[in-house]
Amino acid sequence: MFDKSPVLNELDLAAPVTAHLSPEIDPVATQDLQHLKQCISVLFAFYRRPLKDEEFIKYLQLWLERMVR
């Protein structure tokens, strides 16, 4: 996802996380950021469930790391 979005590629790793997007961001960037938020939300929804599959938990953790880095 990051490779396909110039906006996400240009984000500073130390940039603060905000709930509201700046109005001057173009619609494509807004769409990319919304998609990223949705992906992270889905991963957290699975992560909060009581799971016994250690391999699945490991993959969830890896994907979460990739999304929030």
N, C-alpha and C positions, 0 to 999 in steps of 0.2 A: 504494500500500500504506500509506503514512504517513497519507494523508487518512482512511482507514477505521479506523485504529487510534488511539484516544485515548492509549494507553500509549506508542506510538512517537512521537506528536506531542509528548508531554510530556518526552521524553528530553532532557537537557541535551547540547548539541553537544560540550561538553568532558568529558562523562562517560567514565570509563575503560571499555575493552572488557574483558569478563570471559567466561571460558569457562563458568562455572557461574552459573545464575540463582538469585536469592534465593528461598528457600522461601515467603516471604510474598507473592510476586507471584501474582496470580490466574491460573487456568488459561487464560483467553482471552489475557492478556498473554504468558504463556509460549508459547502457540501462535503468536502474532504474531511474537515474537522468533525462534522456531525457523524460521518461514517466511522471515524476513529473512536468517537465517544460511544457509539453503538456497539462496536466490537469489544471495547473494554467492558461495557455494561454486561454483555452476554457472557464474557469470560468470568466476571465476578459473580454472576448469577449461578453459574455452575460451581464455582469455587466455594460458595457459601453452603452448598448442599452437603449433607453427610455422605461422603463417598468412601468406599472401601477399595476401589481400584487404584492402587498406588501408581501404576503407570499413567493412568488418565490424569491423576493429580499432578504428576511430574510434568506432563505435557501442558496442562493448564498453567502451571507456574512459568514454564518456558515462554508460552505465548503472552502471558501477562507482562513478563519482563521485556519482551520484544515490543509490545505495544506502548509501554510507558517509558521506555528509554528515550 
